[in-house]
Amino acid sequence: MDRRSLGKNPSGERLKQIQKSPNYHEGHFRNVEPTSVNPDNVSIFKILFKMLNRPAEVRPSAEIPHIETDLQALHLHEPVVVWFGHSSYLIKIGNFTMLVDPVFSGNASPSRFFGKAFDGADSYNAEDIPALDLLLITHDHYDHLDRSSIVKLLPKTQRIITSLGVGAHLEYWGVPKEKITELDWWQSTLINKGIEITATPARHFSGRGFNRGKTLWSSFVLNINDLRVFVGADSGYDMRFREIGRKYGPFDFAFLECGQYNEYWPQIHMFPEETVKAAKDLDTKVLIPVHWGKFVLSMHPWNEPVKRLVKAADEQEQKYLIPQIGEPFYPQKDYEQVAWWEF
């Protein structure tokens, strides 16, 4: 286990700034709506028993289909996206290149014995990633913030935007303070002329150790040369999606979590039908489901999330794109969807 990957809690001037946040109360960040990680107070022993006795279908029966793409050669003017499984993806719009929540270490935890990536779902590494104008980190959970990936990406990254407090981890790992911008909910920052990023609420929690809520968790609204993109972080469903849609929509495309849900923690992750409902609330033209297809973090079959999402989206006439890992796709173009997850 790499103990450095645990990170550092905010302190000093950063903690003083956090304490001024309207979302910080009694030593912790809080959700807008009352939220419990385990609202029915199910015994941790019962959950552990279920997790240790998951069905074989939680992992795919064969290697995940994936495409090998030369990411350095993505020099197209129309928006192009490459998904790397779970919540890691590259967005390139013109000369602007950004990466979201990179986890390229092969595990969704600080230990090599937990959270191992599916075969075929870990075909890309940090060395494959091109120079980045922006690295966007939604929150500090291990399946979204990976120390090894951050360290390797740092030399090719101009700027990092993240949620309030997460900079404490980054600075501990050697990221220069001047490269980091931390945002509270509803705060915005300009990258350059024509590119603005706004942090918006999510219904989740944070923490890399036993203490929760010391750093903030956020979704993000991207306005890139009049293209509107929603980067949804881990989040249970609530009315914030509708509020964000009213303030910043309609969106050209939205990345929304679809996976790692369970009846034991229904308020911090969405069920697939809620993912479609959130897309409708946001008023997005295209829904791109993420947070699935790479790690086992719950008890459902590995491909159940997209099966349920496709059914709900078809019923509600919500357009969606579900690419293979490594496949360049163009959210504003017609896309012939193939059910590659059916095996």
N, C-alpha and C positions, 0 to 999 in steps of 0.2 A: 504494500500500500504506500502510495506517495503522500506523505503527510502534508506536504506543501499544497497539495490540491485542495485541502480543507479551506484554504484562504484565510482572510482576516475580517473580523467584524469592524464596522466603521468606528472611528475614534477621532479625538481632536476636533479640528475645524469642520471636518466632514460630518461628524456627529452633531455638532452645534447647528449646522445647516439642516440636517435631517429633523432635528427637534422643532424646527420652525414650520415643518410641513403640516398642512391641515389633515393629512392622511396618517399622521403618526400620533399615537396615543399611548400613554403609560408604558413607554419603552418598546413599542412594536408598531409596525405599519398594520393598518386594518383595511378590510374590504369596505366598499360602499354599503353593501347589504350584509347583514349578519351571516357569517359563513363558518361552517365547521368542517374540519378535515374529515371527521367521522361523526356525522350528525346523530346517528342512532346509538353512538357509544358502544359499538360492537367490540368485543374483547380483542385485544391485539393478538392473543393466542389463537383465536378462531381465524383471524385474517392470515396469520402466519401458517396455520395448518392448511388453509385453502391455497395459499401461494405455493406451499411445498408439495401440494398434491394437484397441481394444475394438469389439465388434459394435454396430451401430446400435441394437439392442434395449435397450441400457443406458439409453436415454431413451425415454419414451413417445412414440408416434406422433401423439398428439393431446394437447390440454390435459387435465390431470388433473381429473377430476370433483371439484367442491367445492361447499360450501354456505355462503352468506353468513348468518351468525348475529349478532344483536345481543347481544354478550357482556355488555353492561351489564344486560340484562333477564333474566338467569338467576337468578330468585328462587324456586327450588323447594326443597322440604324433602328430597326423595330425592336421593341422590348423582347428580351429572351430570358428564360428562366431555366435553371438546371437544379433539380432536386436530388439530394444525396441521402434520402431516407430520413425518417423521423422529422425533426424540425430544422434541419440544415438545408439551406438552398442559396444559390447564387442568382442575383438579379443584375442584368446588364441592360442599360438603356442609353443608347448612343455611346458617349465616352465615359459614362458614369457606371462604375462597377461596385456592387455591394454584396456582402455575405451576411447571412443571418444564422445565429446560434450554431456555430460549427462544432461538431463533435467527430473528430477523425482518429481518436485513439483506440477505437474498437470496443469500448465499454462505456456504459452509461453510469459509471460509478468510479470511485477512487481505487477500487479493488478489481483485480483481474478475474476474480471468482464470481462476480455479479454483473449482470447487465451486458453480457457478451452479444455483439452484433450478429445478425443472421448471416449465414453464408451467402455471399454475393451482394450483401447490403453495405459492405465496408470496402468497396473497391477503390475508393478515392481517399487521398490523404492530403495533408496541408501543403505538401510540396507541389501538388497538382493545381493549386489555386493561383489565379493570376494576381497581379498587383491590384490592391483594393483601395478605392476612394473612401469606403466606409465599411466598418464592421459593426453590426447591430446585435446587441445582446439583450434579450427580453428580461431575463431574471437569472438567479444564481444557482438553480438546481443543476445537478451533475449532467443531466441529459440535454442541457442547453449551454452550459458554461464549462468548458473542458480546458484545464490548465495546459496540458500538452499542446493542444491545438492553438491556444492563444500565443504561447511562447514561439511556436514555429511560424505563425502568421504575422507576428509583430513587425519583422523587418520590411514586409511588403504592404503594411497597412498604414494609411495616412491618418485615419481618425477612427475613434470608437465612440459610439453613442450607446448609452445603456440607462437602466433605471437608477433612481437615486440610491446611493449607498454601495452599489456594485463595484464602483471604482476602487473601493478598499481592497477587494480581492485582486483587481488588475494591477494596482500599484505594488502590492506585495509580490506579485509575480514578475515585476520589472517593467511594467508599462509606464512610460513617462507621463506625468500628471497632465502635461499640456496636450496630450493626445486624447484625453478622456473628457467627454461631456456627459454629465448625469442629469436626467430630467425627472421632475415630478409630474404627476398626472396633469394634463392640460397645458403643460409647458411646451414651447416650440423652440427650435433652433434652425438657423439657416446654414446649409452646407456651402452653398454659393448661390449666385443669382439663378433663380428658377427652381431651386431644390430646398424644400422645407420639410422638417420632420417634427411631428408632435407626439408626445407620449400620452396615451389614453388608458383609462382603467381596464383592468382585468380582474376576474374573480378567482384568486388563487392564493398562494402563500410562497414563502421563500425560506432558505436556510440550507446550509451544507453540513451542519452538525446537529446538536440537540436543540439549539436555540432557533426559533422561527421568527420571521417578521422583522429581522434587523435591517434588511434591505428591501427595496420595493420591487414589485413585479408589474410589468406594463405590456400593453399592446402598443402599436405605433401606426400612425397615419403618415404616409409618404405622399408628398405632392412634388412630383418630379416632372418639370416642364409641362405642367397642366395634366399629367397623368396621375390619377389618384389610386393608390394602392394601400390596402389594409394588411398589416402584419399582425395577425392575432397570436398572442402568446397562449400559454396554458390558461384555461379559464373555464369555470363553470358558466352555465347560462344565467344571465340576468338582464335587466332592462338597459344596461349600459350599451349594449349593441345598438339598440334603437336610438339612444341618445347620440351615439357616435355617428350613426347613419344620418340623423337629422342635421348634425353640425357640419359633417365633412363629406357626406355622400353626394351623389351616387359614386360608387367605386368601380373602376375598370376591372379590377380583380382583387380577390381577398384570399389570404392564406389563413385557414382556420383549423384548429386542432380537431382530430378525429381519431381517437384511439386512447388506450390506457384508462378507460372508464370502468366503473364498477358500481354496483348498488351500495357498496359500503362507503364510497366517497363521491356521492352524486353532485355535491355543490362545488367541487374544485376541478372537475373535468366534465366535458359535455358528452352526452350520448350522441350517436351519429344523427339522429332525428333533430336534436337540438342544434347541431352544427348547421344543418340546412335552415332551420328557423333563424339562427343568427345571421346567416347569409342574406336571408330575406329582410331582416331588420336593418342590416347595413346597406341594403339596396345595391348589391354588387352584381355586376354583369356576369362574372365568372367566379366560381368557387373552386379553390385548390385545396384539398384536404391534406393536412400534414400531421405530424405526431403519431405516425404509425409506420409499419413496414421495415423496422430495423432492430428494435429491442423488445424484450418481454418485460413489461412493467405492470401488467395486470393479469387477468385470468381468462380473457376472451380469446377465441381462435385468432390467429395473426391477421387473417384477411376479413374477419367479420366487420370491422369498422367500415370498409369501403362497400361491402355488399349492402349493409344497411343504409349507408349514405346514398348510394346510387338509387335504391328503391325509393327513399324519401324524396330525393331531388327530382326524380322522374315524375313522381306524383304531384309535386309542387311546381313543376316546370322551372326548376333552377338549373341553369347551365353549369357544368363542372368540367374540370380537366384532371385526370389522374395519370400522370406520366410514369414511365419507368425510371428507376434510379439512373442518373447520368444522361437522361434524354433531353436534349435542348428542345424546348417548346415555346410557342409564341402565343401568349394569352389573348392577343387581339386578333388572331387568325383562326380560321376554321380548323378543327382538330378531329381527326378520326379516332375516336376512343376505342381501344382494344382492352378487353377484360383480361389483362395479362396476369392478374392475381388469382385466376380460377385454376388452381391445381392443388 
